Amino acid sequence: MAFTKDEWEAGVDWPRYLAGVMEHASLWRHHFESAEVDGISRRRLGALPGPRKVLVLTEDWCGDAARSVPVIARALVGTPGVEVRFIDIAGHPELIDRHLTKGGRAIPVAIVADGEGREIGWWGPRPAPLQTLLRARILELGSPREEDRGAFYAPLMAWYHRDRGRTTLSELLLLLERSGTL
């Protein structure tokens, strides 16, 4: 099961979600306004093997979410055959508990379902190359401490800046294109 009907209905559309962002609001808006969906990705979105529903689990305080979720919104909102909703996990812990990362709650997560609501897969909490970089830093330096948080995460933020959402979109497209026949 991807998500229940109640979980889907608890999600909101992008304009409503973005309007409710309280923490890092300027960062969220910046990443949405600067996100680009190239022509090839747009064509791939237009050629999906069937209807898709995407429920994005997020929270406005999350730095990874502020950098990835606006890219997802830019790509999916208004795409024919794709419905997308955004939901804060604070009120829905059971939903994130079905989509743990290495046994822990990590966001954002984008759950992709087919038109019948069957889960195709899920993406998150960050693009694979960045997840690899994070794990390497933790192995090298240990988990970040409050006093060195900025220095610990600086290479990750630089990666996001260089990538500009391209890897997030590419990985999400692979999920959206799964199953069905062309």
Secondary structure, DSSP 8 states (H G I E B T S, - for coil): ----HHHHHH-B-HHHHHHH--TTHHHHHHHHHH----HHHHHHHHT-SS-EEEEEEE-TT-HHHHHHHHHHHHHHTT-TTEEEEEEEGGG-HHHHHTS-BTTB--S-EEEEEETTS-EEEEE-SS-HHHHHHHHHHHHHH-S--GGGHHHHHHHHHHHHHHHTTHHHHHHHHHHHT-SS--
